Amino acid sequence: MQITIDLPPDLEQNLIRQAAETNTPLKTLILRALRQIIQTPANSASNWPKVILSYEGIPDFPAFESYRNELLSPCEPELF
């Protein structure tokens, strides 16, 4: 697949400079950056602090589901 994008001049120059400094082809540098962005952590739950993961709620507080019937329906977007 081929995708064409317009880069801001400063970003283009930074990519070219970094490719030259690391002796890496520009295409390889861009592919590495894209792959790094789209990779998801293997265990995303570990990113949360222990205090959040161990939270059990307040026993006397009503469950959220008990309010479901009172919630408004989502608005339908107008297409035209």
SEBAPA-559849 format. One record per atom (N, C-alpha, C, O): residue in one letter; x, y, z. Coordinates in steps of 0.001 Angstrom, whole numbers, padded with zeros to 6 digits, always signed. Example, Ala and Ser with C-alpha at 12.3 -4.5 7.8 and 13.67 -1.06 7.14 Angstrom:
# residues 2
A+013190-005690+007800A+012300-004500+007800A+013200-003300+007800A+014236-003319+008465S+012850-002250+007080S+013670-001060+007140S+012900+000030+007870S+013409+001138+008039
This chain:
# residues 80
M+000850-001169+000000M+000000+000000+000000M+000892+001227+000000M+001967+001239+000600Q+000431+002237-000673Q+001159+003498-000711Q+000238+004596-000213Q-000898+004722-000670I+000734+005389+000723I-000018+006508+001285I+000839+007757+001139I+002037+007741+001421T+000212+008830+000698T+000921+010096+000560T+000376+011075+001592T-000834+011272+001701I+001289+011689+002349I+000882+012687+003333I+001747+013932+003165I+002879+013861+002687D+001198+015056+003561D+001955+016306+003555D+002456+016560+004974D+001668+016695+005910L+003772+016623+005115L+004369+016872+006426L+004706+018350+006568L+005095+018999+005597P+004557+018879+007773P+005031+020244+008010P+006543+020277+007791P+007226+019292+008073P+007065+021373+007301P+008501+021447+006994P+009404+021091+008176P+010427+020433+007988D+009044+021512+009388D+009905+021216+010536D+009958+019715+010811D+011019+019182+011134L+008823+019033+010686L+008803+017586+010902L+009590+016862+009812L+010323+015913+010092E+009436+017308+008592E+010185+016710+007484E+011683+016832+007718E+012420+015860+007554Q+012137+018023+008101Q+013565+018235+008340Q+014077+017403+009507Q+015187+016873+009457N+013264+017286+010566N+013664+016461+011710N+013801+015000+011303N+014749+014331+011715L+012869+014499+010501L+012953+013108+010041L+014180+012886+009173L+014894+011898+009340I+014423+013796+008254I+015592+013673+007372I+016879+013716+008179I+017798+012937+007928R+016951+014634+009157R+018147+014759+009998R+018372+013488+010810R+019487+012971+010878Q+017286+012987+011434Q+017429+011787+012249Q+017807+010572+011397Q+018600+009735+011829A+017252+010474+010211A+017602+009372+009313A+019083+009436+008950A+019761+008409+008915A+019578+010628+008682A+020990+010787+008338A+021887+010480+009529A+022913+009815+009380E+021502+010966+010720E+022318+010741+011919E+022400+009271+012294E+023437+008814+012775T+021329+008529+012083T+021310+007115+012460T+021629+006198+011287T+021624+004974+011421N+021906+006805+010135N+022201+006044+008920N+021091+005026+008631N+021347+003868+008302T+019855+005502+008766T+018671+004675+008558T+017882+005255+007392T+017686+006469+007328P+017427+004414+006473P+016593+004948+005393P+015353+005634+005969P+014791+005185+006968L+014943+006710+005337L+013803+007492+005801L+012554+006620+005911L+011803+006735+006879K+012329+005763+004943K+011161+004881+004965K+011178+003986+006197K+010145+003796+006839T+012333+003439+006529T+012455+002570+007698T+012179+003337+008982T+011514+002826+009882L+012681+004548+009068L+012466+005381+010250L+010977+005672+010450L+010469+005597+011568I+010293+006000+009373I+008857+006293+009454I+008075+005042+009817I+007157+005113+010634L+008414+003896+009234L+007724+002648+009561L+007911+002279+011031L+006968+001840+011688R+009124+002456+011544R+009370+002175+012971R+008507+003064+013857R+007923+002596+014835A+008430+004339+013517A+007633+005278+014318A+006161+004887+014293A+005500+004902+015332L+005642+004537+013123L+004237+004134+013027L+003971+002852+013802L+002956+002746+014489R+004867+001882+013700R+004674+000622+014428R+004704+000845+015932R+003940+000224+016672Q+005578+001724+016380Q+005676+002018+017813Q+004384+002659+018316Q+003955+002385+019437I+003766+003500+017504I+002541+004178+017909I+001377+003210+018005I+000579+003302+018939I+001259+002279+017060I+000080+001415+017030I+000203+000180+017905I-000794-000506+018131Q+001383-000121+018402Q+001529-001281+019286Q+000826-001010+020595Q+000969+000065+021179T+000058-001996+021059T-000603-001865+022356T+000192-002653+023381T+000740-003707+023059P+000264-002162+024600P+000993-002903+025626P+000355-004268+025873P-000865-004419+025797A+001179-005238+026164A+000691-006607+026387A-000256-006664+027577A-001264-007370+027538N+000061-005930+028625N-000778-005945+029819N-001125-004513+030192N-000467-003910+031039S-002162-003969+029559S-002493-002566+029786S-003030-002321+031193S-002984-001190+031677A-003537-003357+031860A-004059-003181+033218A-002948-002785+034181A-003213-002118+035181S-001714-003179+033901S-000617-002871+034808S-000268-001383+034785S+000500-000927+035633N-000806-000619+033844N-000542+000807+033794N-001317+001567+034870N-000981+002708+035187W-002339+000945+035426W-003138+001595+036461W-002484+001392+037821W-001945+000319+038093P-002525+002418+038685P-001967+002261+040036P-002734+001190+040818P-003909+000932+040554K-002056+000580+041772K-002676-000480+042577K-003909+000015+043316K-004871-000733+043491V-003889+001280+043753V-005031+001808+044495V-006287+001817+043616V-007393+001602+044114I-006124+002059+042341I-007267+002046+041419I-007727+000616+041168I-008923+000330+041202L-006777-000282+040915L-007127-001677+040625L-007775-002369+041823L-008576-003287+041643S-007444-001948+043028S-007991-002603+044221S-009288-001957+044708S-009871-002433+045683Y-009753-000898+044064Y-010951-000191+044514Y-012174-001092+044386Y-012404-001693+043336E-012938-001180+045436E-014124-002036+045455E-015423-001241+045515E-016503-001832+045505G-015342+000051+045576G-016553+000863+045616G-017063+001060+047029G-016423+000651+047998I-018217+001688+047136I-018847+001944+048424I-020034+001000+048547I-020946+001059+047721P-020051+000133+049552P-021098-000889+049641P-022520-000328+049685P-023431-000946+049135D-022734+000824+050322D-024081+001368+050463D-024527+002196+049261D-025678+002629+049203F-023631+002421+048304F-023959+003244+047147F-024729+002417+046129F-024350+001277+045860P-025812+002963+045550P-026580+002189+044563P-025726+001853+043334P-024873+002638+042920A-025968+000707+042782A-025234+000291+041579A-025604+001207+040418A-026741+001668+040325F-024665+001466+039553F-024919+002319+038399F-026065+001777+037551F-026877+002544+037035E-026126+000485+037412E-027165-000132+036584E-028569+000201+037079E-029520+000152+036299S-028714+000535+038341S-030037+000854+038857S-030566+002168+038276S-031765+002437+038359Y-029698+002979+037695Y-030107+004244+037094Y-030299+004149+035580Y-030642+005143+034940R-030086+002991+035012R-030120+002846+033553R-031440+003332+032953R-031418+003986+031910N-032568+003046+033558N-033865+003439+032998N-034056+004945+032998N-034877+005461+032240E-033314+005662+033834E-033440+007109+033909E-032541+007829+032910E-032663+009041+032734L-031645+007105+032259L-030717+007731+031318L-031433+008116+030037L-032362+007435+029603L-030996+009208+029440L-031560+009644+028169L-030971+008818+027039L-029815+008400+027099S-031772+008586+026012S-031277+007879+024844S-030276+008765+024105S-030390+009991+024128P-029297+008143+023452P-028335+008939+022700P-029019+009659+021538P-029972+009147+020951C-028527+010838+021218C-029094+011601+020114C-028661+010997+018787C-027507+010604+018614E-029599+010931+017858E-029298+010462+016513E-028715+011635+015736E-029343+012692+015675P-027545+011486+015143P-026976+012605+014391P-027783+012866+013118P-028250+011937+012459E-027935+014136+012792E-028612+014491+011559E-027610+014395+010415E-026572+015056+010429L-027929+013575+009435L-027003+013366+008327L-027120+014448+007261L-026139+014801+006607F-028327+014966+007096F-028508+015987+006045F-029359+017106+006554F-029626+018060+005823
